[in-house]
Amino acid sequence: MKQHKVMLGEQVLYQAAQLSHAERFAAARRAEGLACHVVPDTTQANRPARINPLTGKPRRMRAKGIIRVPGPCGEDADIKKPPQ
């Protein structure tokens, strides 16, 4: 999970998983007169593949722009989204 930090010098005032929450907290502290700043977490999420317990295979990832709908025999049919 990401950990964005609100810093006052070298001291951590607040940690948040969502950057918008850390920014709002920092804005509120600045309104009170504290010169704090937000340090966003830049680490990449490196999650392992989710394994389907029934088949033992990794779950399929959905490609952007493709909608999966059940086909006539239970398999997924790919339908491309129209461009917007």
N, C-alpha and C positions, 0 to 999 in steps of 0.2 A: 504494500500500500504506500502511496506517495505521502511524504511528510514535508509540506511547505512550512517554512518558519517565518515568524515575525521577530526581528532582531532589534534590540536596543543596545548598540555598541556590540559587545561580545555576548551579551545575555539574551537567551531565548525567552521571549515573552509568551509566545503562543505557537502551537503546531496544529496544522489542519490538513486533512486529506484533500480538500478541494481548495484550489488556488483562490477562487472567488471569496471563500470564507476568510482566508488569511488576509486578502486585500481589504475586505470590509473591516476586519479587526484593526488593521494598521491605520486605516482612514479614521476610525473612531479614536485611536490613541493620538493621532496627529491633531485631531480637533481638540483634544485635551492638552495639547502642548508638548507631547513627547515626540522626539525626532526619531521615529522607528522606520524600518524598511522591511520589505518582504524578500525572502530568499526562496525562489521556487526550487522544488526538487527536480533535478534533471536526470535521475536514474531511469533506465529503460525497464519496463515491466518484462520479466522473463518467466512467464508462467509455463508450466509443463502442459503437454497436450492432455485434454480430458479423455479418458478412456470409457467407452461404452461398456457397462458391466455385463450386458447380455452377449455381445459379440467379442469383447476383448480387443476391439480395434479402436483407434482414435476417432473421435467425432469429426465429421466433415465440417470444414470452415465454410461459411457463406461468403461468396464473392460479392463485392460491391456492385450494385446495379442489377442483381439477379434475384428474382423471387422464386422460392421453391414451393411448388404446389404438388399435392399427391397426384400421381398418374393413375391410369385405369387399373394397373396391376399392383398398386401399392408403392411403386418406385417414384422417385421425385422427378418431375419434369421441370426443366429450367425455362423460365419466361423472362425475357429481358424487359426492364422498365423502359418506358418511353422517355426520351430526353426531355428535360424541363427547361 
